[in-house]
Amino acid sequence: MDISWDEVKLFLAVAEEGSVSGAARKLRMAQPTLSRRLATLERAVGESLFRRSAAGAALTAAGERMLSPARRMAEWAGEVGRAAEPTDRGPQGLVRITAPPLVAHDFLAPFAGWLARQHPGLRLEVLATMQHLDLVRGEADLALRMRPPNQPDLKLVCTLETANAVHVSPALARKLPRRPKLRDLPWIAWAPPYQDLPPNPQLAELVPGYTPAFTSDQILVQQAAAEAGVGAMVLPRLRHRFSRPSALVPLDVDLGPFARGALHLVAARSALDIPRIRLLAQLVETELARVERT
């Protein structure tokens, strides 16, 4: 049976998103179109691949059999796409980099202004998300992540060690004790579906009876709440030449083992053979090294 990669991509999106509507959003496709093509695929296979319900789409036994090879096919599609890229041209064109929203907002957006002036042939697309996009499949070209890679097809380009600090608005800082304790602070933290991301687990361990005063699933909303004096939040003390003035001030608070963090630049190994991706990786690495020196 000849099943094209386009059809496998639809199947894989539904399987991993857990619903046809989620897959349609991910693939930027109309939901009726995706449903129609999925039905065509199921007729070709001769079996239902999903059990549909109000809760979403769950894999059938036939779908389970297809999932692992479909994932391998996605990885090889990414590799084929990168192998087809010409390597004898100058570094120009689009490079997609993914990063947590705060890093994208604070670092990559102003970095893009410098890049446009210094390397006008490069175009930057920044994908700001807390989720890890699949670099091997080609969902992005580069990634800035808080955790190092553990896949053999991924390369750790560089790591920037960072210091974490508790930040509040100046108005809230004036109301607090001179050397506040963690338990003295009204905390701003992650809401579902990111409730298990740092600093939530660390604060729950360090603060007896920890209950956040404010939560949001968006880091920039959390930052706006902190600037409004709602509470305190943990942020990396990441100052670079593109940094904007901050409306928050750090507190002298001991975060214990959570006082240090890291930012990792990651790429698919084969992606670094492409001139434009290799150049952008080198430029970002240079900027992170500059931060480390200062």
C-alpha positions in Angstrom: 0.0 0.0 0.0 1.4 3.4 -1.0 0.7 6.0 1.7 2.2 9.5 1.0 4.0 11.5 3.6 1.3 14.2 3.4 -1.3 11.6 4.6 1.0 10.3 7.3 1.5 13.8 8.5 -2.2 14.3 9.0 -2.5 11.0 10.9 0.5 11.9 13.1 -0.9 15.4 13.9 -4.2 14.0 15.1 -2.5 11.2 17.1 -0.2 13.6 18.9 -2.7 16.5 19.4 -5.4 14.1 20.5 -8.1 15.7 18.4 -8.9 16.7 14.8 -9.4 20.3 15.7 -6.0 20.4 17.4 -4.3 18.8 14.4 -6.1 21.3 12.1 -4.7 24.2 14.2 -1.2 22.7 14.2 -1.2 22.1 10.4 -3.0 25.4 9.7 -5.7 23.6 7.8 -9.4 23.8 7.8 -10.9 21.1 10.1 -13.4 19.8 7.4 -10.6 19.4 5.0 -8.5 17.5 7.5 -11.5 15.3 8.4 -12.2 14.5 4.8 -8.6 13.5 4.1 -8.3 11.4 7.2 -11.5 9.5 6.2 -9.9 8.9 2.8 -6.8 7.5 4.5 -8.8 5.2 6.7 -10.7 3.9 3.7 -7.3 3.2 2.0 -6.0 1.4 5.1 -9.3 -0.5 5.4 -9.6 0.2 9.2 -10.5 3.0 11.5 -7.4 4.7 12.9 -9.2 6.7 15.6 -12.1 6.4 18.0 -13.8 9.8 17.9 -15.7 11.2 20.9 -16.5 14.5 22.5 -13.2 14.2 24.4 -11.2 14.0 21.2 -9.6 11.2 19.0 -8.0 8.1 20.5 -5.9 5.7 18.6 -7.4 2.3 17.7 -5.3 -0.8 17.5 -4.6 -0.1 13.8 -3.6 3.4 14.7 -1.3 2.2 17.4 0.5 0.0 14.9 1.0 3.0 12.6 2.2 5.5 15.2 5.8 4.4 15.7 6.6 4.1 11.9 4.8 7.4 11.3 7.1 9.1 13.8 10.2 7.6 12.2 8.8 8.8 8.8 8.5 12.3 10.2 12.1 12.3 11.3 13.3 11.1 8.0 11.2 13.7 6.2 13.0 16.3 8.2 16.4 14.8 7.3 15.4 14.6 3.6 14.4 18.2 3.6 17.7 19.3 5.2 19.7 17.0 2.8 18.0 18.7 -0.2 19.1 22.1 0.9 22.0 23.5 -1.2 25.1 23.9 0.9 27.1 25.9 -1.7 25.1 29.1 -1.4 25.7 32.0 0.9 23.9 32.2 4.2 20.5 33.7 3.3 16.9 33.0 3.7 14.5 32.1 6.6 15.7 30.5 9.8 13.2 29.4 12.4 14.2 29.5 16.1 12.0 28.4 19.0 12.4 29.6 22.6 10.3 30.1 25.7 8.2 33.3 25.4 10.2 35.4 27.8 13.5 34.6 26.0 11.8 35.2 22.7 10.5 38.6 23.9 13.5 39.8 25.8 16.4 38.5 23.7 15.4 37.2 20.3 13.1 40.1 19.3 15.7 42.8 19.8 18.4 40.5 18.5 16.4 40.3 15.3 16.7 44.1 14.8 20.5 43.9 15.0 20.4 40.8 12.7 18.4 42.7 10.0 21.0 45.5 10.0 24.1 43.3 10.0 22.9 40.3 7.9 20.0 41.6 5.7 20.0 38.3 3.7 18.8 36.4 6.8 15.2 36.4 7.9 14.3 35.3 11.4 11.1 33.5 12.5 10.7 33.2 16.2 8.4 30.5 17.6 7.6 31.5 21.2 6.3 28.4 23.1 6.9 26.5 26.3 6.5 23.3 24.3 9.6 21.6 22.8 9.2 21.7 19.0 10.7 18.7 17.2 14.0 19.9 15.6 14.7 16.5 14.0 11.3 16.6 12.2 12.1 20.2 11.1 9.4 22.0 13.2 12.1 24.6 13.8 15.8 25.0 12.9 17.2 26.0 16.2 16.0 26.1 19.8 16.9 27.9 23.0 15.9 25.6 25.8 16.2 25.3 29.6 17.1 21.6 29.4 20.0 20.1 27.3 19.1 17.6 24.5 19.0 13.9 25.1 18.4 12.7 21.5 21.4 11.5 19.5 20.2 13.4 16.4 20.4 16.7 18.3 23.5 18.7 19.0 24.1 21.0 22.0 25.7 24.1 20.4 26.4 26.0 23.6 25.2 26.6 27.1 24.8 29.8 29.1 24.8 29.4 32.8 22.4 31.9 34.4 21.5 33.1 37.9 17.9 33.1 39.0 16.5 35.8 41.3 13.2 36.8 42.8 11.8 40.0 41.2 9.1 42.4 42.3 7.8 45.9 41.5 9.6 48.7 43.4 6.3 49.5 45.1 6.0 46.0 46.5 9.7 45.9 47.4 9.1 48.9 49.7 6.3 47.1 51.6 8.4 44.0 52.3 10.9 43.3 55.1 14.4 44.4 54.4 15.5 40.8 53.9 12.3 38.9 53.2 12.0 35.1 53.4 10.4 33.1 50.6 7.3 32.5 52.8 6.8 36.3 53.2 6.1 36.7 49.4 2.9 36.6 47.4 3.9 34.4 44.5 3.2 34.6 40.8 3.4 31.2 39.1 2.3 29.0 36.2 -1.3 28.0 35.7 -2.4 24.7 33.9 -1.3 23.2 31.6 2.2 24.4 32.8 1.7 24.0 36.5 4.6 21.5 36.7 7.2 23.9 35.2 9.7 25.7 37.3 9.5 27.5 39.6 6.2 25.9 40.8 7.7 22.5 42.0 10.7 24.3 43.5 8.6 26.8 45.4 6.2 24.1 46.6 9.3 22.4 48.1 10.8 25.5 49.6 7.7 27.3 50.9 5.5 25.6 53.5 1.9 25.7 52.5 2.8 27.2 49.1 -0.2 28.7 47.3 0.4 31.3 44.5 -1.3 34.6 44.7 -1.6 34.8 40.9 -1.2 32.3 38.1 -1.3 32.5 34.3 -0.4 30.2 31.5 1.5 33.1 29.8 4.8 34.3 31.1 4.3 37.9 29.8 1.0 38.1 31.7 2.9 36.9 34.8 5.4 39.7 34.2 2.7 42.3 33.8 1.1 41.2 37.0 4.5 41.5 38.8 5.0 45.0 37.4 1.5 45.9 38.7 2.6 44.8 42.2 0.5 41.6 42.4 3.4 39.5 43.6 6.9 38.1 43.2 8.2 35.9 40.4 11.4 34.0 39.7 13.3 35.2 36.6 16.8 34.7 35.2 19.2 37.6 35.7 20.0 37.7 32.0 21.3 41.1 31.0 22.6 41.5 27.5 23.3 44.4 25.1 19.7 44.3 23.8 18.1 44.4 27.2 15.3 46.9 27.8 14.9 48.8 31.1 13.1 46.6 33.5 10.2 47.7 35.7 11.1 45.0 38.2 13.8 44.9 40.9 15.6 41.8 42.3 15.3 40.9 46.0 18.0 39.6 48.2 16.3 36.2 48.7 18.0 32.8 48.9 16.6 30.4 46.3 18.8 27.6 47.5 19.4 24.9 44.8 17.2 26.9 42.4 19.5 29.9 42.4 21.2 28.7 39.2 19.8 27.8 35.7 20.9 27.4 32.2 20.0 28.3 28.6 20.9 25.8 25.9 21.2 26.4 22.2 20.2 23.2 20.3 20.0 22.1 16.7 19.5 19.0 14.7 23.0 17.8 13.7 22.3 17.9 10.0 20.8 21.3 10.2 24.2 22.8 11.0 25.3 21.8 7.5 23.0 24.4 6.0 24.8 27.8 5.7 22.0 30.1 7.0 21.3 27.9 10.0 25.0 27.5 10.8 25.5 31.2 10.6 22.6 32.1 12.9 23.7 29.4 15.4 27.2 31.0 15.4 25.7 34.5 15.9 23.5 33.4 18.8 26.4 31.5 20.3 28.5 34.7 20.1 25.8 36.7 21.9 25.4 34.2 24.6 29.2 34.1 25.1 29.1 37.9 25.4 26.5 37.7 28.1 28.6 35.1 30.0 31.7 37.4 29.9 29.7 40.4 31.3 
